[in-house]
Amino acid sequence: MLAVNLLIALALTIIIECFIAFAMGYRRKSEILAVILVNTLTNPLLNYIVLAAGILEFLDSGRFIVVILEIAVVFVEWRVLLYVLGRGGKRLLLLSVVMNTASYVTGLLIYR
Protein backbone atom coordinates (compact mmCIF):
# COMPACT_ATOMS: atom_id res chain seq x y z
CA MET A 1 0.00 0.00 0.00
CA LEU A 2 2.88 2.37 0.76
CA ALA A 3 4.33 1.88 -2.72
CA VAL A 4 0.95 2.72 -4.27
CA ASN A 5 0.69 5.90 -2.18
CA LEU A 6 4.20 6.93 -3.22
CA LEU A 7 3.39 6.33 -6.88
CA ILE A 8 0.18 8.35 -6.56
CA ALA A 9 2.12 11.20 -4.93
CA LEU A 10 4.69 11.09 -7.73
CA ALA A 11 2.03 11.02 -10.45
CA LEU A 12 0.13 13.94 -8.91
CA THR A 13 3.34 15.93 -8.53
CA ILE A 14 4.29 15.33 -12.15
CA ILE A 15 0.82 16.29 -13.39
CA ILE A 16 0.68 19.46 -11.30
CA GLU A 17 4.22 20.56 -12.07
CA CYS A 18 3.91 19.85 -15.81
CA PHE A 19 0.70 21.90 -15.85
CA ILE A 20 2.48 24.78 -14.09
CA ALA A 21 5.46 24.55 -16.46
CA PHE A 22 3.12 24.56 -19.46
CA ALA A 23 1.19 27.54 -18.05
CA MET A 24 4.47 29.41 -17.54
CA GLY A 25 5.44 28.92 -21.18
CA TYR A 26 7.57 25.79 -21.00
CA ARG A 27 5.90 23.86 -23.79
CA ARG A 28 8.67 22.19 -25.73
CA LYS A 29 8.96 18.44 -25.41
CA SER A 30 12.46 18.75 -23.92
CA GLU A 31 11.21 21.17 -21.25
CA ILE A 32 8.29 18.97 -20.20
CA LEU A 33 10.53 15.89 -20.19
CA ALA A 34 13.02 17.79 -17.99
CA VAL A 35 10.22 18.55 -15.50
CA ILE A 36 9.18 14.89 -15.48
CA LEU A 37 12.78 13.73 -15.06
CA VAL A 38 13.57 16.10 -12.22
CA ASN A 39 10.43 15.10 -10.35
CA THR A 40 11.13 11.42 -10.88
CA LEU A 41 14.43 12.04 -9.10
CA THR A 42 13.41 14.39 -6.29
CA ASN A 43 9.87 13.34 -5.32
CA PRO A 44 10.59 9.74 -4.27
CA LEU A 45 13.72 10.83 -2.44
CA LEU A 46 11.82 13.53 -0.55
CA ASN A 47 9.04 11.12 0.39
CA TYR A 48 11.46 8.43 1.56
CA ILE A 49 13.38 10.92 3.72
CA VAL A 50 10.14 12.19 5.28
CA LEU A 51 8.99 8.62 5.86
CA ALA A 52 12.32 7.60 7.40
CA ALA A 53 12.39 10.70 9.61
CA GLY A 54 8.91 9.83 10.87
CA ILE A 55 9.77 6.20 11.52
CA LEU A 56 13.02 7.07 13.26
CA GLU A 57 11.38 9.99 15.07
CA PHE A 58 14.21 12.15 13.75
CA LEU A 59 12.25 15.34 14.25
CA ASP A 60 9.02 15.75 16.15
CA SER A 61 7.85 18.65 13.99
CA GLY A 62 7.04 16.88 10.74
CA ARG A 63 6.05 20.04 8.88
CA PHE A 64 9.38 21.66 9.72
CA ILE A 65 11.41 18.92 8.06
CA VAL A 66 9.09 18.88 5.04
CA VAL A 67 9.45 22.64 4.53
CA ILE A 68 13.24 22.42 4.81
CA LEU A 69 13.30 19.50 2.38
CA GLU A 70 10.97 21.32 -0.04
CA ILE A 71 13.36 24.29 -0.05
CA ALA A 72 16.20 21.89 -0.84
CA VAL A 73 14.10 20.33 -3.62
CA VAL A 74 13.44 23.77 -5.13
CA PHE A 75 17.18 24.41 -5.26
CA VAL A 76 18.06 20.95 -6.63
CA GLU A 77 15.31 21.04 -9.25
CA TRP A 78 16.35 24.54 -10.32
CA ARG A 79 19.97 23.47 -10.75
CA VAL A 80 19.04 20.29 -12.64
CA LEU A 81 16.65 22.19 -14.92
CA LEU A 82 19.33 24.79 -15.55
CA TYR A 83 21.84 22.06 -16.37
CA VAL A 84 19.45 20.17 -18.65
CA LEU A 85 17.87 23.16 -20.40
CA GLY A 86 21.02 25.30 -20.34
CA ARG A 87 19.44 28.73 -20.07
CA GLY A 88 17.18 31.06 -18.10
CA GLY A 89 18.53 30.78 -14.56
CA LYS A 90 16.23 33.28 -12.83
CA ARG A 91 13.19 32.19 -14.81
CA LEU A 92 13.89 28.53 -14.03
CA LEU A 93 14.27 29.37 -10.34
CA LEU A 94 10.84 31.02 -10.43
CA LEU A 95 9.48 27.96 -12.24
CA SER A 96 10.89 25.65 -9.58
CA VAL A 97 9.45 27.76 -6.76
CA VAL A 98 5.99 27.98 -8.34
CA MET A 99 5.87 24.28 -9.32
CA ASN A 100 6.92 23.08 -5.89
CA THR A 101 4.66 25.50 -4.04
CA ALA A 102 1.69 24.33 -6.11
CA SER A 103 2.41 20.65 -5.56
CA TYR A 104 3.13 21.14 -1.85
CA VAL A 105 -0.10 23.08 -1.27
CA THR A 106 -2.07 20.51 -3.27
CA GLY A 107 -0.54 17.76 -1.15
CA LEU A 108 -1.55 19.61 2.01
CA LEU A 109 -5.12 19.88 0.77
CA ILE A 110 -5.34 16.23 -0.28
CA TYR A 111 -3.51 14.59 2.63
CA ARG A 112 -4.93 16.54 5.57
RAGI-V394900 format. One line per field, one symbol per residue. phi: phi as a letter, one per 20 degrees, with the letter a starting at -180 (. if undefined). burial: # if it has 9 or more other ideal C-beta (glycine too) atoms within 8 Angstrom, else .. A space follows every 10 residues. Layout:
# RAGI-V394900
phi=???
burial=???
This chain:
# RAGI-V394900
phi=.fffffffff ffffffffff gffenedfgf ffffffgfff eefffgffff fffffelfcf egffffffff fffgfffgff ffffemamgf fffggfffgf ffffffffff dg
burial=.....#..## .###.###.# ##.#.#.... ##.####### ####.##### ####...... .#..##..## ..######.# ##.##..... .######### .###.##... ..
